[in-house]
Amino acid sequence: MPEPGGYGRRWTPVIALAIGAAALVGCGGDDSGVPTLVWYTNPDNGGQATLAEECTEAADGAYRIETQILPNEADAQREQLVRRLAAADSSVDLMSLDPPFVAEFANAGYLMAITDPEDVSTLTDGVLEGPLETAYWEDELVATPFWANTQLLWYRQSVADAAGVDPTAEDFTWDEMIDVAEEQGTRIGVQGRRYEGYMVWINALIASAGGTIIEDADAGADAVPSMAGEAGNAAAEVVRRLARSSAAAADLTTAGEEEARSLFQGDSGSFMVNWPYVYAAALGEVESGALDQSVVDDIAWARYPRVRADEPSAPPLGGINLAIGEFTRYPDEAIEAVRCITSPENNAQYMVESGNPAARDAAYDDPAVREAFPMADLIRDSINDAAPRPITPYYGDVSTSVQRNWHPAEDVEAPEPPEETDTYMAEVLAGERLL
């Protein structure tokens, strides 16, 4: 078991609380002697529970999987897992983990590294480049991409036609999009609330401009904040221009994914950056009578917009990785379970049933996936080219530093936010400033 301070100085109080939580340690097994793997899942529509049942059946008595659902919010999910793993809870066999938390957990010694070359090959074969990058820590495979996610540019075809523009053009930029929305008297949906979604937007803008939020991120507290400069200033200019334009949503500073979707589907909607779930959500609202079919017929999609016309965009990356707890009593069975859960066939099934995009390339060629997602090829390409958020054990510090210095969007004015964030973040990482 790691030393209490080994998880990082800022997490020591959480770990101290966790160490005393002896009741958290589970049993792991049933009366028949069949090993029971407990899989801690993020909330979904039941798709993970279905996969647990199917993989239990496929195991033919070698093991069984039961699921435990984590809280809705990512921070609360992280805290519950930290409490258990800090107490060396052997019942945390499998966990659905947000990619930004992988480095943090691995650095603390909470994730079982997969070292057998055959296992590594099986679990990574055909995985798209974007999510695969988030599965390693210190050159070891510590998680397996389960499903991935990315944002697309969603647009109303009628607005694009009226403006005479083609958002699918390779050189379509944020500036051109804002110009169109201003000319047409319409609004653009983004995630501007001070939360992780805002960090996703800023990271994608900086990466699309050829920069990074932090250099040598795997150096932990010795990493170098790197927002100041041309890329950071270009990102700040996009945020500033949209926030101060007539194309901005009235609720921009408090808007998340759902607020952006509501705006986009309304009478003033024109463009939106958001995850692929929005398409299935719109279809569901038509089915329930909450949305007119004409709105869905008007929805089109394109790759995430560019910051600079001559430089490809770096779409956001999200999703869930499947990790094995370091303290599991059933490491061999856990690896077999991961192999089953993340297989291309199950990736495709989960994508269709849950609406969450697959992490494996082959899943996008499945006929059911292509029927459910007419934009399947675009999603696959965007995930493959996506830019992960900084892979660092201090991700929480990095994200909070960015959010605090870049919010609200209407106050952003280059070069202040990039420069101030670098100073602020450096002081936080050095332990000279508290968040």
N, C-alpha and C positions, 0 to 999 in steps of 0.2 A: 504494500500500500504506500502511495506517495506521502512524503512529508506534508503536513498541513500547509506550509508556505510554498510548496512546490507548484501550486496552481497559479501563482502570481499574487503579488502583494495586495492587489485590490480585491481579491476574492477570499482572503483569509477569513473574514467574519462569516461568510456563507459556509465555508468548509468547517469552521469550528462548530457551527450549529449542526452541520450534517454529521460530524463525528459522533455526536451524542445521540443521534437518531437510530439507536440499535434496532428499533422495531421495523425499520425500513428493509432490513436484510431478509430476503425471501428464501423459499425452500427449493423449488425447482425439481419437480418430479411428481408422478401420480402413483396411485395404489398399485398399478400394474407394473411399475418399475420402468416405464417408458420415460426417457428424459423429456421434461417440459421446458421449452424455450419461451421466455417471456419477451415479447416484442413491444416496446414502447413507441407508439405511433402518434404522429400529429393528427389532429382531427381531419377527417375527410368524409366522403359520402358512404363509407363502409367498404371501399375497395380494398384497403389493406387487410381488413378482417376476412374478406373473401379470399384473398391470396393466402392468408394464414391457414384457412380451412383447406384450400386446394393443395398447398404444399405439405400439410399434415397428411392428407390422403395419399399424396405421391410418395411420401416417406415410407409408407407401408410398415409402420410400427417402429421405425428407427428413432423417431422423435415426434413430438407434437408441438405446435406453436399456439400460444394464446396471446391475445393482444391486450394492452393497457393503453388507454387513450390519455395523452398529455393535454395540458390546458391549451386554449385557443391561441394566446399570444406567444410569439417566439421567445421572448425574454422569460416568460413563466415556464415554458418548456425546458429551457436551458437550466433554470434554477432547480427545477424538480430533479432533473438528471444529475446535476452537480451534487445535490444533497445525497442522492443514493450512491453515486460513484465515489464520492469522498468518504463514504462509510464502507467502501469495499463491498457493496451490495452485489452478491453473486447472482441475483435474480435479474440483473440488467444484462440479458443475453444479447438482445438486438435492440437497436434504437434508430428511429428515423430522425436524422440530424440535419439542421440547416447547414449548408456548406460553409458559411462564415464561422461556425462554431467548431469545425473539424480540427483546425490547427490548435485552437485553444484546448480542446479536450485531449488531443494527442500529446501536446506538449506537457500536459499534466500527468500523463501516463494512464489515462482512463480508457484508451481504445486499444484493442488487440491488433497488432500489426500482422498482416498476412504476408508471410515470407516464402512459402513454398512456390517455386516458379510456375508449377502447373496450375495452382489455385489462382495466382496472380494473372496468368494468361487467360484463364477461363472467365474471371470476373471483370476483366478489362477489355476483352476482345470485342471490337465493334462499338465501344463506347465513344460518343462524340467528344471532340477535343476540349470544348469548354468545360463540361462537368468533370472530365477526367483530371483536369488540372487541380481541382479542389479536393481530390481523393487521396493525395499524397502529403506526407509530412516527413521531412528529413529523408527523402528518397525512399520511404517505405509506404506501401499501400495500407492505409489505416481506415478506409471506408470504400464502399462500392456505390457508384452513382445508381440511384434507383429510378427517380424521374428527374427531369431537368425542366427548366423554364426559361423563357425569354420574353421580351416585349417586342411587339410589332408596332408599326405605324398604322392605325386604323383611320380611315377617312370616309367621308360621305361623297360618293361618286358624283352626285348632283352639284355639290360645291366645287369639286375639281373641274367638272365640265364647264360650269359657269365661268370659272376663272381661266379656263384654257390651259391648265397645268396637268402634268402627269406625275403623281407622287411615286410611281414605280420607277421613274428614271433614276439611274445610278447616282446622279449628282444632285438629287433633291435634298435641300438643306433646311435647317430650322429657320433661317432667315427668310427663305422663300415661302415656307409654310406660314410664318407670321404675316408676311406681306399679303398672302392670299386671304387669310382670315380677317385681316383689317379691311381689305378692299371689299370683301363680301359681307362684312358686318356680322361675322360669326365668331365662335369661341373655340379655344383649344384646351383639351383636357389633359392635365398632368397631375402628378402627385406632389403637392407642395406643403403638406403638413409636416411639422417637425417630428419625423419618425423614420423608420428604416426605408420606406418608400422614397423619401426625399434623398436619402443617401444613395439609393439605387440610381436616381436620375442624375445626380451630380457626378457619380463615378462613371456613368456611361458617357456623359458629355466630355469629361476630361480624357477618358480612354479614346473616345472618338477623335479628339484633337491631338492624339499621339502622346499623351502624358500619363502620369500615374499619381495617385494620392500619396503613396509612400514608397520609397525605394528600399530594397533589401528587407522586405516585410518579414521574411523568415528569421531576421536577426532579433525579433522580439522588441525589447525595450531599447535596443541599439539601432533600430530601423531609422531611416532618415525621411522625415516629411518632405514632400516634393510637389506641392500644389502651386507654389509661386512660379511664375514664368508664363510662357506663351500659351500652353495648353490650359492652365488654370484660368488665365485671363479670358481666353476664348469661351470657356465654359461659363464663366461669370457673366460674360456679355450676353449669352443666350438667355440665361436665367433673368438677368436685369431687363433685357428687351421685352421678353414675353410678359413678365410681371407688370411692367409699366405700360403695356399696350392695351388697346381696346379688345384684343383677342384673349386676354386673361380672364379666367373665371372669377366671378365675384367672390367666391369662397376659396381662392387659390391657396391661401396660407393655412387652411384647415382641410384641404381636399386630400383624400386617399383614392384608392382604386375605384371604389364604388361611386364616390362623388364625381370622379372623372367620367365614369361610364354613364351616369345619369345625365350629365351635361351633354355628352356626345350623342346620346339618343334623343335629346330634346330638340326643340325647334331651332336653337342657335348653334347646334353642334356642327363641327366641320372636321376636326382632326383630334386624335387622341393617341398617346403612347400608353400601352397597357398590355397585360398578359393575355394569352390566348383564351382563357376561360370566358372572356367577355362575349365571344361569339356564341358559345353554347348557352350562356346566360340570356342573351337576346332571343335566341330561338325558344328557350323555355318560357320567356315572357310572352312571346307571340302565342304559344300553346295555351297559356293561362288566360290570355285575353288582356294582359296588361300593356302590351305593345302591339302596334299595328304592323302587319306584314310588310308594308311599304318601307318601313324604316330598315328592316333587315335586308330587303332587296337593294337598298341604297348603300349598304355597308361594303367597303372594299378594304384591301390591306396591301401593305408594302413593307419593305425592310425599314428598320429604325432610321430616322433621318440623319444626314451627315451634319457635322459642325462646319467642316470645310468641304467645298464642292469637289476638290481633288483628292480627298482622303476618305477611304471607306469608313463607315460607322462601325463602332464596337457595341453591339446591342447588350443590354443588361443580361445577367445570368442569375437564375434562381433555381429552385428545385429542392430535392431531398436526397441525401446520401444515407445509405444503410451501413451502420457501424456495429461492431461486435464489442461488447463490454470486456475490458481487460480481466475482470474477475469472474467471468462465466466459468461454470464447471463443465461445460460441454462445448469446447472449442471446435471439435471436428463436426459435431452436429450443427453448430451455428454456421460454419462455413457452407455446409451443404444446404442449409436453409436459405442463406444469402444467394447461393447459386440458383436455387429454385425461384425465389421471389423476383430476382433481377434478370431472369432469362428473357431473351427477345420476345418469346411468345407472351409471357406475363407482362412485359413492358407494354406490348401492344394492347393487351386486354385492359390493363389499368388505364391506359390513355383514353380508350374509348369509354370505359365505365365511369372514370373520375373526371375526365377533361384535363388531366395533367399530362403534359408532353413527356414522351419517352426519352431516356438517356442513351438508348442504343439506336444506331443507325438503321438496322434492319426493321425495326418496328414500324418505321414510316412507310414501308412498302406493303404493309398488311392492308388488304382491301377494306377491312372494317375501319381502320384508321383513316384511310384516304376518303372514305365516304363521310365520316364524321368531321373531318378537318380538310376542307377543300384547299386550305393553305398549308398542308402538311410539309411540302418541300421547302417552303419559306421558313417554317418553324425549325426544321432540321438544319438548314443552312445558318440560320441566325444563332441557334444554340452552338453549333460547331465553331462559329466565329465570335462568340460572345466573350466579353471581358469580365472575369470574376472580380468581385470586390477584394480588397487586400487580404491575402492569405497570411494571417498573423495571429499569434496567441493573444494579442492585445486588441483584437478587432473591436470589442466594445468601446474601448478608449478612442480608437481611431474614428469610428462612426459617430460617436457622441461629439467629438471635437469638430467634425465637419458640420454636423447638424446645428450646433450652437453658433458657429461663426457664419453660416450661410443663411440663416433664417431670421426674419421673413424674406422671401424672395424679392420683394419690392425694394428692400434696402441694400441689395447686392450691388456693388459698384467696384469693378476691377480697378486697381489690383488689390484692394484692401482684403476681401475675404480669403483669397489664396494665401497672401502673405501672413495675415493674422492667424489663419488656421495652422500654418506651418509652425509658427512660434508657440501657439497654444498647445498643439499636439506634442511638440518636442518637450515642453515643460511637463505635460501629463505623463508621457512615457518615462521621463527622468525622475518622476516622483516629486517634482517641484510644484505641482498644481493639482488640486483635487477637482474632480468632475462635479 
